Amino acid sequence: MTVVEVLVALMLLSVGLLAMAGSSGILLRQLDDAQRAQRATRTARNRLASLASRPCGDRLPGTAVADAGIRERWTVTTADSLSLLADSLSWPTSRGDARIVFRTATPC
């Protein structure tokens, strides 16, 4: 093996390692975004379950800010013998804010 071959091999190896390092940064950001989305989903599930377990007269709208910057706003609308519950959540991601709305209806 000549010195030139060794230098070419080292250069190819360094390019590959740099590509892996760049990919791992992207992967870590996506993983963090997914964990925040999961936390927001769990927050909404808990909020809607809590509201549904209360008597209709005690189901009130509101707002909250949870950990990881999750902002929550829930509404309660009563129509006929149903209570329509909606929970809107937003949280910061590496590409800006993400938003999702969960809705359900429960009997009064």
MODELLER restraints for C-alpha pairs under 7 A, 6 or more apart:
rsr = mdl.restraints
at = mdl.atoms
rsr.add(forms.Gaussian(group=physical.xy_distance, feature=features.Distance(at['CA:29:A'], at['CA:94:A']), mean=6.55, stdev=0.5))
rsr.add(forms.Gaussian(group=physical.xy_distance, feature=features.Distance(at['CA:33:A'], at['CA:93:A']), mean=5.51, stdev=0.5))
rsr.add(forms.Gaussian(group=physical.xy_distance, feature=features.Distance(at['CA:33:A'], at['CA:94:A']), mean=6.99, stdev=0.5))
rsr.add(forms.Gaussian(group=physical.xy_distance, feature=features.Distance(at['CA:40:A'], at['CA:70:A']), mean=6.50, stdev=0.5))
rsr.add(forms.Gaussian(group=physical.xy_distance, feature=features.Distance(at['CA:40:A'], at['CA:89:A']), mean=6.76, stdev=0.5))
rsr.add(forms.Gaussian(group=physical.xy_distance, feature=features.Distance(at['CA:44:A'], at['CA:87:A']), mean=6.16, stdev=0.5))
rsr.add(forms.Gaussian(group=physical.xy_distance, feature=features.Distance(at['CA:48:A'], at['CA:85:A']), mean=6.98, stdev=0.5))
rsr.add(forms.Gaussian(group=physical.xy_distance, feature=features.Distance(at['CA:51:A'], at['CA:59:A']), mean=5.66, stdev=0.5))
rsr.add(forms.Gaussian(group=physical.xy_distance, feature=features.Distance(at['CA:52:A'], at['CA:106:A']), mean=6.47, stdev=0.5))
rsr.add(forms.Gaussian(group=physical.xy_distance, feature=features.Distance(at['CA:56:A'], at['CA:83:A']), mean=6.96, stdev=0.5))
rsr.add(forms.Gaussian(group=physical.xy_distance, feature=features.Distance(at['CA:56:A'], at['CA:108:A']), mean=5.48, stdev=0.5))
rsr.add(forms.Gaussian(group=physical.xy_distance, feature=features.Distance(at['CA:59:A'], at['CA:76:A']), mean=6.65, stdev=0.5))
rsr.add(forms.Gaussian(group=physical.xy_distance, feature=features.Distance(at['CA:60:A'], at['CA:76:A']), mean=6.21, stdev=0.5))
rsr.add(forms.Gaussian(group=physical.xy_distance, feature=features.Distance(at['CA:61:A'], at['CA:74:A']), mean=5.40, stdev=0.5))
rsr.add(forms.Gaussian(group=physical.xy_distance, feature=features.Distance(at['CA:61:A'], at['CA:75:A']), mean=4.50, stdev=0.5))
rsr.add(forms.Gaussian(group=physical.xy_distance, feature=features.Distance(at['CA:61:A'], at['CA:76:A']), mean=5.54, stdev=0.5))
rsr.add(forms.Gaussian(group=physical.xy_distance, feature=features.Distance(at['CA:62:A'], at['CA:73:A']), mean=5.85, stdev=0.5))
rsr.add(forms.Gaussian(group=physical.xy_distance, feature=features.Distance(at['CA:62:A'], at['CA:74:A']), mean=5.51, stdev=0.5))
rsr.add(forms.Gaussian(group=physical.xy_distance, feature=features.Distance(at['CA:62:A'], at['CA:75:A']), mean=6.80, stdev=0.5))
rsr.add(forms.Gaussian(group=physical.xy_distance, feature=features.Distance(at['CA:63:A'], at['CA:72:A']), mean=5.46, stdev=0.5))
rsr.add(forms.Gaussian(group=physical.xy_distance, feature=features.Distance(at['CA:63:A'], at['CA:73:A']), mean=4.32, stdev=0.5))
rsr.add(forms.Gaussian(group=physical.xy_distance, feature=features.Distance(at['CA:63:A'], at['CA:74:A']), mean=6.32, stdev=0.5))
rsr.add(forms.Gaussian(group=physical.xy_distance, feature=features.Distance(at['CA:64:A'], at['CA:71:A']), mean=6.09, stdev=0.5))
rsr.add(forms.Gaussian(group=physical.xy_distance, feature=features.Distance(at['CA:64:A'], at['CA:72:A']), mean=5.15, stdev=0.5))
rsr.add(forms.Gaussian(group=physical.xy_distance, feature=features.Distance(at['CA:64:A'], at['CA:73:A']), mean=6.58, stdev=0.5))
rsr.add(forms.Gaussian(group=physical.xy_distance, feature=features.Distance(at['CA:65:A'], at['CA:71:A']), mean=4.52, stdev=0.5))
rsr.add(forms.Gaussian(group=physical.xy_distance, feature=features.Distance(at['CA:65:A'], at['CA:72:A']), mean=6.02, stdev=0.5))
rsr.add(forms.Gaussian(group=physical.xy_distance, feature=features.Distance(at['CA:69:A'], at['CA:91:A']), mean=5.71, stdev=0.5))
rsr.add(forms.Gaussian(group=physical.xy_distance, feature=features.Distance(at['CA:69:A'], at['CA:92:A']), mean=6.64, stdev=0.5))
rsr.add(forms.Gaussian(group=physical.xy_distance, feature=features.Distance(at['CA:70:A'], at['CA:89:A']), mean=6.71, stdev=0.5))
rsr.add(forms.Gaussian(group=physical.xy_distance, feature=features.Distance(at['CA:70:A'], at['CA:90:A']), mean=5.78, stdev=0.5))
rsr.add(forms.Gaussian(group=physical.xy_distance, feature=features.Distance(at['CA:70:A'], at['CA:91:A']), mean=4.56, stdev=0.5))
rsr.add(forms.Gaussian(group=physical.xy_distance, feature=features.Distance(at['CA:71:A'], at['CA:89:A']), mean=5.56, stdev=0.5))
rsr.add(forms.Gaussian(group=physical.xy_distance, feature=features.Distance(at['CA:71:A'], at['CA:90:A']), mean=5.28, stdev=0.5))
rsr.add(forms.Gaussian(group=physical.xy_distance, feature=features.Distance(at['CA:71:A'], at['CA:91:A']), mean=6.23, stdev=0.5))
rsr.add(forms.Gaussian(group=physical.xy_distance, feature=features.Distance(at['CA:72:A'], at['CA:87:A']), mean=6.88, stdev=0.5))
rsr.add(forms.Gaussian(group=physical.xy_distance, feature=features.Distance(at['CA:72:A'], at['CA:88:A']), mean=5.74, stdev=0.5))
rsr.add(forms.Gaussian(group=physical.xy_distance, feature=features.Distance(at['CA:72:A'], at['CA:89:A']), mean=4.54, stdev=0.5))
rsr.add(forms.Gaussian(group=physical.xy_distance, feature=features.Distance(at['CA:72:A'], at['CA:90:A']), mean=6.70, stdev=0.5))
rsr.add(forms.Gaussian(group=physical.xy_distance, feature=features.Distance(at['CA:73:A'], at['CA:87:A']), mean=5.81, stdev=0.5))
rsr.add(forms.Gaussian(group=physical.xy_distance, feature=features.Distance(at['CA:73:A'], at['CA:88:A']), mean=5.20, stdev=0.5))
rsr.add(forms.Gaussian(group=physical.xy_distance, feature=features.Distance(at['CA:73:A'], at['CA:89:A']), mean=6.49, stdev=0.5))
rsr.add(forms.Gaussian(group=physical.xy_distance, feature=features.Distance(at['CA:74:A'], at['CA:86:A']), mean=5.46, stdev=0.5))
rsr.add(forms.Gaussian(group=physical.xy_distance, feature=features.Distance(at['CA:74:A'], at['CA:87:A']), mean=4.20, stdev=0.5))
rsr.add(forms.Gaussian(group=physical.xy_distance, feature=features.Distance(at['CA:74:A'], at['CA:88:A']), mean=6.04, stdev=0.5))
rsr.add(forms.Gaussian(group=physical.xy_distance, feature=features.Distance(at['CA:75:A'], at['CA:85:A']), mean=5.88, stdev=0.5))
rsr.add(forms.Gaussian(group=physical.xy_distance, feature=features.Distance(at['CA:75:A'], at['CA:86:A']), mean=5.29, stdev=0.5))
rsr.add(forms.Gaussian(group=physical.xy_distance, feature=features.Distance(at['CA:75:A'], at['CA:87:A']), mean=6.56, stdev=0.5))
rsr.add(forms.Gaussian(group=physical.xy_distance, feature=features.Distance(at['CA:76:A'], at['CA:83:A']), mean=6.66, stdev=0.5))
rsr.add(forms.Gaussian(group=physical.xy_distance, feature=features.Distance(at['CA:76:A'], at['CA:84:A']), mean=5.72, stdev=0.5))
rsr.add(forms.Gaussian(group=physical.xy_distance, feature=features.Distance(at['CA:76:A'], at['CA:85:A']), mean=4.82, stdev=0.5))
rsr.add(forms.Gaussian(group=physical.xy_distance, feature=features.Distance(at['CA:76:A'], at['CA:86:A']), mean=6.68, stdev=0.5))
rsr.add(forms.Gaussian(group=physical.xy_distance, feature=features.Distance(at['CA:77:A'], at['CA:83:A']), mean=5.71, stdev=0.5))
rsr.add(forms.Gaussian(group=physical.xy_distance, feature=features.Distance(at['CA:77:A'], at['CA:84:A']), mean=4.98, stdev=0.5))
rsr.add(forms.Gaussian(group=physical.xy_distance, feature=features.Distance(at['CA:77:A'], at['CA:85:A']), mean=6.57, stdev=0.5))
rsr.add(forms.Gaussian(group=physical.xy_distance, feature=features.Distance(at['CA:78:A'], at['CA:84:A']), mean=6.03, stdev=0.5))
rsr.add(forms.Gaussian(group=physical.xy_distance, feature=features.Distance(at['CA:81:A'], at['CA:107:A']), mean=5.86, stdev=0.5))
rsr.add(forms.Gaussian(group=physical.xy_distance, feature=features.Distance(at['CA:81:A'], at['CA:108:A']), mean=5.37, stdev=0.5))
rsr.add(forms.Gaussian(group=physical.xy_distance, feature=features.Distance(at['CA:82:A'], at['CA:105:A']), mean=6.35, stdev=0.5))
rsr.add(forms.Gaussian(group=physical.xy_distance, feature=features.Distance(at['CA:82:A'], at['CA:106:A']), mean=5.59, stdev=0.5))
rsr.add(forms.Gaussian(group=physical.xy_distance, feature=features.Distance(at['CA:82:A'], at['CA:107:A']), mean=4.49, stdev=0.5))
rsr.add(forms.Gaussian(group=physical.xy_distance, feature=features.Distance(at['CA:82:A'], at['CA:108:A']), mean=5.49, stdev=0.5))
rsr.add(forms.Gaussian(group=physical.xy_distance, feature=features.Distance(at['CA:83:A'], at['CA:105:A']), mean=5.55, stdev=0.5))
rsr.add(forms.Gaussian(group=physical.xy_distance, feature=features.Distance(at['CA:83:A'], at['CA:106:A']), mean=5.23, stdev=0.5))
rsr.add(forms.Gaussian(group=physical.xy_distance, feature=features.Distance(at['CA:83:A'], at['CA:107:A']), mean=6.03, stdev=0.5))
rsr.add(forms.Gaussian(group=physical.xy_distance, feature=features.Distance(at['CA:83:A'], at['CA:108:A']), mean=6.27, stdev=0.5))
rsr.add(forms.Gaussian(group=physical.xy_distance, feature=features.Distance(at['CA:84:A'], at['CA:104:A']), mean=6.01, stdev=0.5))
rsr.add(forms.Gaussian(group=physical.xy_distance, feature=features.Distance(at['CA:84:A'], at['CA:105:A']), mean=4.47, stdev=0.5))
rsr.add(forms.Gaussian(group=physical.xy_distance, feature=features.Distance(at['CA:84:A'], at['CA:106:A']), mean=6.61, stdev=0.5))
rsr.add(forms.Gaussian(group=physical.xy_distance, feature=features.Distance(at['CA:85:A'], at['CA:103:A']), mean=5.64, stdev=0.5))
rsr.add(forms.Gaussian(group=physical.xy_distance, feature=features.Distance(at['CA:85:A'], at['CA:104:A']), mean=5.32, stdev=0.5))
rsr.add(forms.Gaussian(group=physical.xy_distance, feature=features.Distance(at['CA:85:A'], at['CA:105:A']), mean=5.97, stdev=0.5))
rsr.add(forms.Gaussian(group=physical.xy_distance, feature=features.Distance(at['CA:86:A'], at['CA:101:A']), mean=6.80, stdev=0.5))
rsr.add(forms.Gaussian(group=physical.xy_distance, feature=features.Distance(at['CA:86:A'], at['CA:102:A']), mean=5.61, stdev=0.5))
rsr.add(forms.Gaussian(group=physical.xy_distance, feature=features.Distance(at['CA:86:A'], at['CA:103:A']), mean=4.33, stdev=0.5))
rsr.add(forms.Gaussian(group=physical.xy_distance, feature=features.Distance(at['CA:86:A'], at['CA:104:A']), mean=6.54, stdev=0.5))
rsr.add(forms.Gaussian(group=physical.xy_distance, feature=features.Distance(at['CA:87:A'], at['CA:101:A']), mean=5.60, stdev=0.5))
rsr.add(forms.Gaussian(group=physical.xy_distance, feature=features.Distance(at['CA:87:A'], at['CA:102:A']), mean=5.21, stdev=0.5))
rsr.add(forms.Gaussian(group=physical.xy_distance, feature=features.Distance(at['CA:87:A'], at['CA:103:A']), mean=6.46, stdev=0.5))
rsr.add(forms.Gaussian(group=physical.xy_distance, feature=features.Distance(at['CA:88:A'], at['CA:100:A']), mean=5.92, stdev=0.5))
rsr.add(forms.Gaussian(group=physical.xy_distance, feature=features.Distance(at['CA:88:A'], at['CA:101:A']), mean=4.31, stdev=0.5))
rsr.add(forms.Gaussian(group=physical.xy_distance, feature=features.Distance(at['CA:88:A'], at['CA:102:A']), mean=6.50, stdev=0.5))
rsr.add(forms.Gaussian(group=physical.xy_distance, feature=features.Distance(at['CA:89:A'], at['CA:99:A']), mean=5.65, stdev=0.5))
rsr.add(forms.Gaussian(group=physical.xy_distance, feature=features.Distance(at['CA:89:A'], at['CA:100:A']), mean=5.49, stdev=0.5))
rsr.add(forms.Gaussian(group=physical.xy_distance, feature=features.Distance(at['CA:89:A'], at['CA:101:A']), mean=6.26, stdev=0.5))
rsr.add(forms.Gaussian(group=physical.xy_distance, feature=features.Distance(at['CA:90:A'], at['CA:97:A']), mean=6.41, stdev=0.5))
rsr.add(forms.Gaussian(group=physical.xy_distance, feature=features.Distance(at['CA:90:A'], at['CA:98:A']), mean=5.42, stdev=0.5))
rsr.add(forms.Gaussian(group=physical.xy_distance, feature=features.Distance(at['CA:90:A'], at['CA:99:A']), mean=4.33, stdev=0.5))
rsr.add(forms.Gaussian(group=physical.xy_distance, feature=features.Distance(at['CA:90:A'], at['CA:100:A']), mean=6.57, stdev=0.5))
rsr.add(forms.Gaussian(group=physical.xy_distance, feature=features.Distance(at['CA:91:A'], at['CA:97:A']), mean=5.45, stdev=0.5))
rsr.add(forms.Gaussian(group=physical.xy_distance, feature=features.Distance(at['CA:91:A'], at['CA:98:A']), mean=5.49, stdev=0.5))
rsr.add(forms.Gaussian(group=physical.xy_distance, feature=features.Distance(at['CA:91:A'], at['CA:99:A']), mean=6.78, stdev=0.5))
rsr.add(forms.Gaussian(group=physical.xy_distance, feature=features.Distance(at['CA:92:A'], at['CA:98:A']), mean=6.28, stdev=0.5))
